[in-house]
């Protein structure tokens, strides 16, 4: 199954509580942090909540 490399590019400070919690749930703590997650609908939904704060790359 494909994987996603998710990188935080903007801060969660001043954002809504659910967006900050979503960043934390993805495993992101600070700007330029990257995590690799499985490409699942749950992860895609989290990324869709904070598309302005993260970048996503597909890893095969």
C-alpha positions as CSV (number, residue, x, y, z in Angstrom):
1,X,0.0,0.0,0.0
2,X,1.2,3.5,-0.7
3,X,2.4,5.8,2.0
4,X,2.1,9.6,2.5
5,X,4.9,11.9,3.6
6,X,3.2,14.7,5.5
7,X,5.2,17.9,6.3
8,X,4.0,20.8,8.4
9,X,4.8,24.1,6.7
10,X,2.9,26.6,8.8
11,X,2.3,27.0,12.5
12,X,-0.8,25.9,14.3
13,X,-0.7,28.9,16.6
14,X,-3.8,31.0,16.2
15,X,-5.7,28.2,14.4
16,X,-8.9,26.6,15.6
17,X,-8.6,23.9,18.3
18,X,-9.6,21.1,16.0
19,X,-6.9,22.0,13.5
20,X,-4.3,22.0,16.3
21,X,-5.5,18.7,17.5
22,X,-5.4,17.3,14.0
23,X,-1.8,18.3,13.6
24,X,-1.0,16.6,16.8
25,X,-2.9,13.4,15.8
26,X,-0.9,13.3,12.6
27,X,2.3,13.3,14.7
28,X,3.4,16.8,13.8
29,X,4.7,19.1,16.6
30,X,6.6,21.9,14.9
31,X,7.2,23.5,11.5
32,X,9.2,21.3,9.1
33,X,8.4,18.1,11.0
34,X,7.7,15.2,8.7
35,X,5.9,11.9,9.3
36,X,5.2,9.0,7.0
37,X,1.6,7.6,7.3
38,X,-0.2,4.8,5.5
39,X,-2.5,6.1,2.7
40,X,-5.8,5.5,4.4
41,X,-9.2,7.4,4.3
42,X,-8.7,8.4,7.9
43,X,-5.4,10.0,7.2
44,X,-6.7,11.7,4.0
45,X,-9.5,13.1,6.1
46,X,-7.1,14.6,8.6
47,X,-5.0,16.1,5.8
48,X,-8.2,17.6,4.3
49,X,-8.8,19.4,7.6
50,X,-5.5,21.2,7.5
51,X,-4.4,21.5,3.9
52,X,-3.2,25.1,4.4
53,X,-0.8,23.9,7.1
54,X,0.8,20.8,5.5
55,X,2.2,19.5,2.3
56,X,1.7,15.9,1.2
57,X,3.9,13.7,-1.0
58,X,3.1,10.1,-2.1
59,X,5.7,7.5,-1.5
60,X,5.4,4.2,-3.3
